[in-house]
Amino acid sequence: MTVTVRSATPADAALIHQFILDLADYEKLLDTVRATEADTAAALFGPEARVFADIAELDGQPVGFALWFYNYSTFVGRHGIYLEDLFVRPSARGAGAGKALLAGLAKRCVDEDLGRLEWSVLDWNAPSIAFYDSLGAASMDEWIIRRLTGENIRKLAGLF
């Protein structure tokens, strides 16, 4: 079995959207997905695209994806990559697709002199945590993620 990774193209929009739905289902968050296939296509391939995706293929068949964007660390003084989503179909797990996707992003970090590669993982997702630990990824336990959504964003925006 051969794993390859390639950059996503506009023809992959429906596939990527399906991967997003599959990931949300795995994470027990399917009911929170509001993005449509059109939203996904516009975000990745529209004129103001600010996110990117890579597709993992196993023997030529798509089995997973990584969706990412550039961030910036004022402390490091360099851009980095934030991995928003990483998903490999359950039937293909263990074949190296997830590692290949992460290795591709790590290579991009090295080639572009980026400061770091980071992502979040749900605290109950023991298989993923073990996988990330095996790669040497450090847990940032001292950081707490905070988020504004919906009405709270609108309320805060009204302060200005």
N, C-alpha and C positions, 0 to 999 in steps of 0.2 A: 504494500500500500504506500502511495506517495502523497505527501501533503505539500501543497503549494499555496502561496499567499499572493494575492494581486490586489491592486487598487480597484475600488468599486467604480462602476460606470453608470451613466443614467439608466441603462437597461437593467440594472440591478435594483432599482427602487422598490419594486414589489417584493423581491426576495428579502431585502433589508427590512422592509416593514413587517414582513412575516416573521423574520428573526426577532424583531423587537417584540412582537406579540407573543412569540414562543418564550422569550426571556421573561416577559411580564407574567406569563402563566406559571413558569417555573418559580418565580419569586413571590407567587401568590398576590400579585398586584395587577392582574389583568383588568380588573374593574376601574383602575385609575388611568388607563391609557386613553388619551384623547386625540393623539396624533393620528392623522389619516395617511394613507399612502401618498397623497398629494403633498402633505406637509413634509413627509420624509424626503420626497423627491426635491422639493423646493429648498429644504435645509441643506441637502448634500450637493445639489447640482444646479440650483438657481443662480441668478446673477449676483446675489449677495451671499453665496454659500460661505459658511464659517465653520462647518464641521466636515469631517472626512470619514471614510470608511474603507476597511480592507476586508476582503472575502477570503476565507480559507476553503480550499477545495481538497477533497480526498479522492484520488484517482479521477480527477476532473469534475467531480460533483460537489457543489457548494454544501458545506456542512457547518459553517460558522462565520461570525463576523466580529470585527472590532470597530466601534464608532468612537472617534476621538476628536480633540481640538487642542489648539495651542493655548497655554496659559502663560503666566509670567510670575516669577518670584523676585520680589524686590530684594530679598536677603541674598539670594544666589546671584542676582544680577543677570539672569538669563531666562529666556523662554523655556518652557517645558511642554510636556504632553500630558493632558488629562484624558484618561480612558473612561469614557462615559459608560459604554456597554461592551461586554465581552460575552459571547454566547457561542457554544458548540452544541449541535444537536446531540441528545443523549446517545443515540446509536453510534456516534463517531467519537465519543469521549474515550480518552486513553490512546488515541491514534497519533497524538502530537499536534492536532490543529490549534488548540489553545496556546500551547507553547510556541508554535510557529507564529501565531498572530502577535504575541507579546515580544518574541524575538525580533520580528520585523519593526515593531515600534521602538525597541531598544536600539536597533541599528540606526533608525532614523534619528534618535537622540544623539548617538555618537557622531553620525555623519553631519548633523546640523549643529553640533556643539551645544546641545540643549542641556539644561541643568538637572532635569529629573523627569521621571515617568511615574505618575501616580494615579490611583483610582480608589474607589470605595467598594466595600463588600459587606453584605448583610451579616450581622453577627451570628445568625443561626446557620449560615451556609458553610458548614464544616468541611465538605469536600473541596470547595473553592479556597477556603482559608489554608487548608493543608497544601493544596497545589501552589498557592502563592508563597507560602513559607518555604516550600521546596526549591523555589527559584531565588530565595534570598530576600524577598520583599519584606520590609520592616512594617510592623504595625504601629500606627501613629495614635496610640491610645490616649495621649494627652490632649488631642484635638477633638472638639465636639462640633459636628456639622450643624449649622443653623440654616434655616430656609424660610423665606417669605414666599407665599403663593397667593393667587387670587385676590380676594378682598383686602387682605393685609398689604399687598403691594399697592393696590389702589389707594388705600388709606394713607400709607406712608408717602406716596407720590403727591397727595393732596396737601402735604405740609409745605411744599415749595411754591 
